[in-house]
Amino acid sequence: NPSLNTMKINSRRGAKSHHHSSAQHFCLDRLIQTFVIATLSIIVIGYYYFLSTTISAGTNNNAELNSAVGVRGGDTTLNNNNLINNNPKATIGYAITVSGCPKNNGSRGDFGAGITDGAAILKHSIHLSSIQSPTSGSKYDYKMYALVHPEAEFCARPTLQPLGYEILIRDVPVPLNEIEGDYLREKVPANGCCGEKEFVKLHAYTILEHPVVVHLDLDTLVLKPMDKLFDVMIDGVPKDGTNEGIEVAFNDPLPSASNAVDAYFTRDYNMNHPGMKHAGVQGGFLVLRPSRTAYDEFVSIIRKGDFRSKGGWGGMGFGPFYGSMTFQGIIPYFYDHLHPGTGVELNHCVYNNMADNPRDKPTENDIVSGR
């Protein structure tokens, strides 16, 4: 039957066409599913690859970091299998003193040109020698202070505060008119670099928030951690009689274990002259134990003003020499005569290293003289 055959043919064609359309939809669905699965797989694989790479890199960095940290006294030695403990043993105070602002007349001892660079570089050198720089091996953190005379605040604060220095406005411990000794009262304004304003450095003893304070001049750099010095001041002198690796002047031993080390300093032998009994300290470096009692004693010494033209402080030979009426003379008088065994002179070839001038006349204001 032609019509029946035609219908059958059309039916087959219709069935074939419907089947073909269903197949197309099925393939399209499978293609979409495959694309979605592949995309999700790529994302998941990428995430785990990134995670594993980060962990691996962190582990390698810790291993390299631990390997880079050397032995620098006591418990600073690190094992490659251990992570660094970022908790500092203590925070050390670092202080500078600003006694005046520039006068633009070439006078020395003023807060002059290059102060911003000097303060920034000094702080950066301290940072690199602290626990803040993991490769330093130090156990100690730091905080910066500026002891600023009231007359210098207007130039010091806007310069130093943005660098991270805490500004402490401090006047001279004893006003000139309250110094009882006539000779000291009349002569100290012209002594050394800064006259009586040099006594402002003594306010470092009142920074009681720290177990140790280091007072530095702005023309210094810290090149290595000083953990060994700090350890002895905080933990005490070793009972076995060793110096714990501290380079003491003339290879002398540290004080006995029964005495606490309250200060480290170096001496300025370039200021020596024939017949001088005691060498002054180099005024740009002093590691001290903060103490209100010690500060009050310094105030009492200055107020009494027993500095003699022939014999210096107390007539004991701590002067006269350059700066002897102020910081460079009163510090050795305090630790050598009044409190012997509590201050340690360090080897100035290792600590606070400066160029020596072996001449028969003193160097003053950086001008070399003599033969």
ZAPA-259482 format. One record per atom (N, C-alpha, C): x, z, y. Coordinates in steps of 0.2 Angstrom, whole numbers, plus 2048, in hexadecimal, padded with zeros to 3 digits. Each point is the difference from the previous one (the first is absolute). Layout:
N
XZY
...
This chain:
371
8048007FA
7FC800806
804800806
8007FB804
8047FF806
800806805
7FA802801
7FF805805
8038077FD
7FF8017F9
8028067FD
808800800
8037FA7FF
8077FF800
803801807
7FC7FE805
802801807
800807801
7FB8037FE
7FF807802
8068047FC
8017FE7FA
8058047FD
8077FF803
8017FA802
8077FE803
800804807
7FA800804
800804806
8018077FF
7FD8027FA
8018077FF
8078027FE
8037FC7FC
8078017FF
804800806
7FF7FB804
8047FF806
7FF807805
7F9802800
7FF806804
8038067FD
8008007F9
8038067FD
808800801
8027FA7FF
8087FF801
802802808
7FB7FD804
802802807
7FF807802
7FB8037FD
7FF808801
8068047FD
8027FD7FA
8068047FC
8067FF804
8017FA803
8067FE804
800805806
7FA801804
800804806
8018077FE
7FE8037FA
8018077FE
8088017FF
8037FA7FD
8078017FE
804800807
7FE7FC805
803801806
800807803
7FA803800
7FF806803
8048057FC
8018007FA
8038047FC
808800801
8027FA801
8077FF802
802803806
7FB7FE805
801803807
801808800
7FB8037FC
800807800
8078037FD
8027FC7FA
8068027FD
806800805
8007FA804
8057FF805
801806805
7FA801802
7FF806805
8038067FD
7FD8027FA
8028067FD
8088007FF
8037FB7FE
8077FF7FF
804801806
7FD7FD806
804801806
800807802
7FA803800
7FF807802
8058057FC
8007FF7F9
8048047FC
8077FF801
8027FA801
8077FE802
802803807
7FC800805
801803806
801807800
7FC8047FC
8008077FF
8068027FC
8027FC7FB
8068017FC
806800805
8007FB804
8067FF804
801806805
7FA802803
800806804
8038067FD
7FD8017FA
8028067FC
8078007FE
8037FA7FE
8078007FE
804800806
7FE7FD806
804801806
801807802
7FA8047FF
800807803
8058047FC
7FF7FF7F9
8058047FC
8077FE800
8017FA802
8077FE801
803803806
7FC800805
802803807
8018077FF
7FC8047FC
8008077FF
8078027FC
8017FC7FB
8068017FC
8067FF804
8007FA804
8067FF804
801805805
7FB803803
801805805
8038067FD
7FD8027FA
8038067FD
8077FF7FE
8017FA7FD
8077FF7FE
805800806
7FE7FD806
804800805
801807803
7FB804800
801807802
8048047FC
8007FF7F9
8048047FC
8087FE801
8017F9801
8067FE801
803802807
7FC801805
802802806
802808800
7FC8037FC
8028077FF
8068017FC
8017FC7FB
8078007FD
8067FF804
7FF7FA804
8057FF804
801805806
7FB803802
800805805
8048067FE
7FE8027F9
8038067FD
8087FF7FF
8017F97FE
8077FF7FF
804800806
7FD7FE806
8047FF806
801807803
7FC8057FF
801807803
8068037FC
805802804
8068037FD
800808800
8058037FD
800807800
803803807
7FC804803
801802807
7FF808800
8038037FC
7FF807800
7FA8037FD
8018057FC
7FB8047FD
7FB7FC7FC
7F9801801
7FB7FD7FC
7FE7F9803
8047FD804
7FF7F9802
8017FB7FB
8048017FA
8017FC7FB
7F97FD7FD
7FF7FA7FF
7FA7FD7FD
8017FD7FA
7FC8007FB
8007FD7FA
7FC7FA800
8037FA7FD
7FC7FA801
7F98007FC
7FF8057FC
7FA8017FD
7FB804804
802803805
7FC804805
7FE7FC806
7FA802802
7FE7FD807
802805805
8017FD806
803804806
7FA805802
802806801
7FB805803
801800808
7FB7FE803
8007FF807
7FF806804
7FF8067FD
7FF806803
807802803
801801806
807802802
8018077FF
8078027FF
8028077FF
7FE804806
8017FD806
7FF803807
8007FA805
7FE802806
8007FB805
805803805
8057FC802
806802805
7FE7FE807
801804804
7FF7FF807
8067FC803
7FF7FB804
8067FD803
7FE800808
805802804
7FF801807
8057FD804
7FE7FD806
8047FE805
7FF803806
804800805
7FF803806
8007FB806
7FC800805
8007FC805
800805807
806800803
801804805
7FE7FD807
8007FA801
7FF7FD806
7FE7F8800
7FE7FD805
7FE7F9800
8067FD804
8007F97FF
8067FC803
800801808
806801803
800800807
8037F9803
8027FC7FB
8037F9802
806801804
8048057FF
806801804
8068007FB
7FF7FF7FA
8058007FB
8028077FE
7FC805802
8018077FE
7FF8017F8
8048047FD
8008017F9
7FA8057FE
7FE8007FA
7FC8057FD
7F97FF802
7FE7FB803
7F97FE802
7FD7FC7FB
7F9800800
7FC7FC7FC
8007F9802
8057FC7FE
8017FA804
7FE7FA7FC
8047FA801
7FE7FA7FD
8018007F9
7FC7FC7FC
8008007F9
7FD8067FC
7FD804804
7FD8067FC
7FB7FE7FB
7FC7FB802
7FB7FE7FB
8037FE7F9
8057FB801
8037FE7FA
8048057FC
803805804
8048057FD
7FB8057FC
7FA802803
7FC8047FD
7FC7FD7FA
7FF7F9800
7FD7FD7FB
8057FF7FA
8067FE801
8057FF7FB
8018077FD
801805804
8018077FC
7FB8027FC
7FA7FF802
7FA8027FC
8007FB7F9
8017FA801
8007FB7FA
8068027FB
805802803
8068027FB
7FE8077FC
7FC804804
7FE8067FC
7FB7FE7FB
7FB7FC802
7FB7FD7FB
8037FE7FA
8067FC801
8037FC7FA
8048067FC
801805802
8038067FC
7FC8057FE
7F97FF800
7FB8057FE
7FC7FD7FA
7FC8057FE
7FC7FE7FA
7FB7FA802
7FF7FF806
7FC7FA802
8037F97FE
8078007FF
8037FA7FD
8028027F9
7FC7FE7FB
8028027F9
8077FF7FE
8037FA802
8077FF7FE
805805802
7FE804805
805805803
8028057FB
7FB8027FC
8018057FB
7FF807803
7FE801806
7FF806803
7F98037FE
800807800
7FA8047FE
7FD802807
8027FF805
7FE803807
7FC7FB804
7FB802803
7FC7FC805
803802807
7FD7FD805
803802807
7FB7FF805
801804806
7FC7FF806
804800806
7FE7FC805
8047FF806
7FE804806
804803803
7FF804806
8047FE806
7FD801806
8057FF806
7FF806805
805803801
800806804
8017FD807
7FB801804
8017FC807
800805806
805800804
800804806
7FA7FE804
7FC804804
7FB7FE804
8017FB805
8067FF802
8027FB805
8007F97FD
8018007F9
8017FA7FD
7F97FD7FC
7FB804801
7FA7FE7FC
7FD7F9802
8007FF807
7FD7F9802
8047FA7FD
8068017FE
8037FA7FD
8018017F8
8008067FE
8018017F9
7F97FF7FC
7FB803802
7FA7FF7FC
7FD7F97FF
8007FC805
7FD7F97FF
8057FC7FB
806802800
8057FC7FC
8008037F9
8008067FF
8018037F9
7FA8027FC
7FB801804
7F98027FC
7FE7FA7FC
8007F9802
7FE7FB7FC
8057FF7FA
806802800
8047FF7FB
7FF8067FA
7FC804802
7FE8067FB
804806801
803801805
803807802
7FA804803
8008077FD
7FC805803
803802807
7FD800805
803802807
7FF808801
806803800
800807802
803801807
7FC802805
802801806
804807801
806801801
804806800
805800806
7FF806803
805801806
8068047FD
805801804
8068047FE
7FE8067FE
8038037FB
7FE8077FD
801805805
805800805
801805805
8017FC807
7FB801805
8017FD806
807802803
8037FC804
807802803
800806803
7FB802804
800806804
7FF8067FC
7FF7FF7FA
7FF8067FB
8068027FC
8057FB801
8078017FD
804806803
8028057FD
803806803
8077FE802
8047FD7FB
8077FF801
8017FB806
803802805
8027FB806
8037FA7FE
8058007FC
8047FA7FF
7FC7FB7FC
7FC8027FB
7FC7FB7FC
7FA7FE805
7FD804804
7FB7FE804
8027FB805
806800803
8037FC805
8037FA7FD
8038007FA
8037FA7FD
7FC7FC7FB
7FB8037FD
7FD7FC7FB
7FD7FA802
7FD7FF806
7FD7FA802
8047FA800
807801800
8047FA800
8048007FA
7FE8037FB
8048017F9
7FD7FB7FB
8057FC7FD
7FE7FB7FB
7FC7FB803
7FC7FD7FB
7FC7FA802
7FA801805
7FD8067FE
7F9801803
7FF807803
805804801
800806803
7FB8057FC
7FD804803
7FB8057FD
7FB7FD7FC
7FE7FA801
7FB7FC7FD
8027FF7F8
8068017FF
8027FF7F9
7FE8057FC
7FE806803
7FD8067FC
7F97FE7FD
7FD7FB803
7FA7FE7FD
8007FF7F8
8067FD7FE
8017FF7F9
7FE8067FC
801806802
7FF8067FD
7F98017FE
7FB7FD803
7F98007FE
7FF7FD7F9
8057FD7FD
7FF7FE7F9
7FF8057FC
803806801
7FF8067FC
7F9803800
7FC7FD805
7F9803800
7FB7FB7FC
8027FB7FD
7FC7FB7FD
7FF8037F9
7FC8057FF
7FF8047FA
7FC7FD7FB
7FD7FA801
7FC7FD7FA
8047FE7FB
8077FF800
8047FD7FB
8068057FE
8028007FA
8058047FD
8077FF803
8017F9802
8067FE803
7FE7FB806
804801805
8007FB806
8077FD801
8007F9801
8067FD801
8007FE808
804802804
8007FD807
8067FB800
7FE7FA803
8047FB801
8007FD807
8067FD802
8007FC806
7FE7F97FE
7FE7FD806
7FD7F97FE
8057FB7FF
806801800
8057FB7FE
8038027F9
7FC8027FC
8018027F9
7FC7FC7FB
8027FF7FA
7FD7FC7FB
8008057FA
7FB8007FC
8008037F9
8017FB7FB
8068007FD
8017FB7FB
7FF8017F9
7FF8077FE
7FF8027F9
7FC806801
7FC8027FA
7FC806800
805806800
7FD805803
804807801
7FD8057FB
7FD7FE7FB
7FC8047FB
8058067FE
8067FF7FF
8048067FD
801805806
8007FE806
800805805
7FA804800
7FA7FD800
7FA803800
7FE8047FA
8037FE7FA
7FF8047FA
803807801
806800802
803806801
7FD805805
7FD7FD805
7FD804805
7F98037FD
7FD7FC7FC
7F98027FE
8018047FA
8047FE7FB
8018037F9
805806800
805800805
805805800
8067FD7FD
806804802
8077FE7FE
8008007F8
8037FB7FD
8018017F9
8048067FE
7FD8037FB
8048067FD
8067FF7FC
8017FA7FE
8067FE7FC
8067FF804
7FF800807
8067FF804
8017F9802
7FC7FB7FE
8027F9802
7FD7FF806
8027FA803
7FD7FE807
7FA7FB7FF
7FE7FF7FA
7FA7FB7FF
8027FA803
8067FD800
8017FA802
8017FF808
7FF806803
800800808
808800802
8017FB804
8077FF803
801805805
8038067FF
801805805
8077FE803
801802806
8067FF804
8068037FC
8067FD800
8068037FD
7FF8027F9
7FB7FD7FC
7FE8027F9
7FF8077FF
7FD803806
7FF8077FF
7F98017FC
8008067FD
7FA8017FC
7FA802804
7FA7FF7FE
7FA802803
800808801
7FC803804
800807800
7FE8037F9
8018067FF
7FE8047FA
7F87FF7FF
7FE8017FA
7F97FF7FE
7FC805803
803806803
7FC805803
7FE7FE807
8037FB803
7FF7FE807
7FC7FA800
7FB7FF804
7FC7FA801
8047FB805
8007FA7FF
8037FB804
7FA7FF806
802801806
7FB7FF805
8017FA805
8067FD7FF
8027FB804
8067FC7FD
8007F9801
8057FC7FF
8027FC807
8077FF801
8027FD806
8077FD7FE
8027FC805
8077FD800
803802807
807801800
803801806
8037FA803
801801807
8037FA804
807802801
8047FE7FC
807802801
8047FC805
7FC7FA802
8037FC806
800804806
7FC806801
7FF804806
806805800
8038017FA
805805800
8067FF805
803806802
806800804
8058057FE
806800801
8058057FE
7FE807802
8008057FB
7FE806801
7F98027FF
7FC7FB7FF
7F98027FF
7FE8037F9
7FD806801
7FF8037F9
7FA7FD7FC
7FB7FE803
7FA7FD7FC
7FE7F9802
7FF7FC7FC
7FE7F9801
7F8800801
7FE7FC805
7F9800801
7FC7FC7FB
7FA8007FF
7FC7FC7FC
7FF7F9803
7FF7FB7FC
7FE7FA803
7F8800801
7FE7FF806
7F9802802
7FB7FB7FE
8027FB7FD
7FB7FB7FE
7FD8017F9
8028057FC
7FE8017F9
7FF8087FF
7FB8027FE
7FF8077FE
7FA8017FB
8028027FA
7FA8017FB
7FF808800
7FA802801
7FF807802
7FA8037FC
8008067FF
7FA8037FD
7FC803806
7FA7FD801
7FC803806
7FE8077FF
801804806
7FF807800
7FF802807
7FA804801
7FF802807
804806802
8038037FB
805806801
8067FD802
8027FA7FD
8077FD802
7FF7FE808
7FA7FC801
7FF7FE807
800805805
7FD8067FE
800805805
807803801
8048007FB
807802801
8047FC805
7FF7F97FF
8037FB804
7FE802807
7F9801801
7FE801807
803806803
8018067FC
803806802
8077FE802
8047FC7FC
8077FF802
8007FC806
7FC7FB801
8007FC807
7FE804806
7FB8057FF
7FE804805
806805802
8038027FC
806805801
8067FC804
8017FA7FD
8047FB804
8088037FF
8028027FB
8078037FF
8047FA7FE
8017FC805
8057FA7FF
806801805
8068007FD
805802805
8057F9801
803800806
8047FA801
8068007FC
8028057FD
8068007FB
7FE8047FA
7FD7FD7FC
7FD8037FA
7F97FE7FD
7FD7FC805
7F97FD7FE
7FB8067FE
7FC7FE7FB
7FA8057FE
8038067FE
7FE806803
8028067FE
807802800
8047FB804
807801800
8047FF7F9
7FD7FD7FC
8027FF7F9
8047F97FE
8007FC806
8047FA7FE
7FB7FA7FF
7FA801801
7FB7FA7FF
7FF7FD807
8057FD802
8017FD806
806802804
8017FD806
7FD7FB803
8027F97FD
7FB7FB7FF
8027F97FE
7F97FD802
8007F97FF
7FB7FC802
7F98027FD
7FB802804
7FA8027FD
8008077FD
805804801
8018067FD
7FB805803
7FD7FF806
7FB805803
7F97FF7FD
7FF7FB7FC
7FA7FE7FE
8008007F8
7FD7FB7FE
7FF7FF7F8
8068007FC
8057FC803
8067FF7FC
8058077FF
7FE805805
8048067FF
7FC8067FE
7F9800801
7FC8057FE
7FF8007F9
7FF7FA7FD
7FF8007F8
8068037FC
8067FE801
8058037FD
801807801
7FF802806
800808802
7FB8037FC
7FA7FD7FF
7FA8047FC
8028007F9
8037FA7FD
8008007F8
8078037FE
8057FF804
8078027FE
801808802
7FE802806
801807802
7FB8047FF
7FA7FF802
7FA8047FF
7FD8017F9
8007FA7FD
7FD8007F9
8057FC7FB
8058027FF
8057FD7FC
7FD7FF7F9
8027FA7FD
7FE7FF7F9
7F97FD7FF
7FD7FF806
7F97FD7FF
8007F9803
8057FD803
8017FA802
8067FC7FC
7FF7FA7FE
8057FC7FC
8027FA804
807800801
8037FA803
8017FA7FB
7FD7FB801
8007FA7FB
8067FC802
8027FC7FB
8057FB801
7FE7FA804
803800806
7FE7FB805
8027F97FE
8047FF7FB
8017F97FD
7FA7FE7FC
7FC8047FE
7FA7FF7FC
7F9801804
800805803
7FA801804
801800808
7FC7FD803
8007FF807
8077FD802
8027FB7FC
8067FD801
8017FC807
805802803
8027FD807
8077FE800
8027FB804
8077FE801
804806803
8068027FD
804805802
8057FD806
802804804
8057FE805
806805800
8057FF7FC
805805800
8057FF806
7FE803805
804800806
802807803
804801804
802806803
7FC802806
7FB7FC802
7FC802805
7F97FF7FE
7FB803802
7F98007FE
7FD7F9802
7FB7FE7FC
7FC7FA802
7F9803804
7FF7FD806
7FA803803
7FC7FA803
7FA8007FF
7FB7FB801
8037F97FD
8028017FA
8027FA7FC
8067FD803
804803804
8067FD803
8068037FD
8047FC7FC
8068027FC
805802805
8048057FF
805802804
8068037FC
806800803
8058047FC
8047FB7FC
8058037FD
8057FC7FB
7FE8017F9
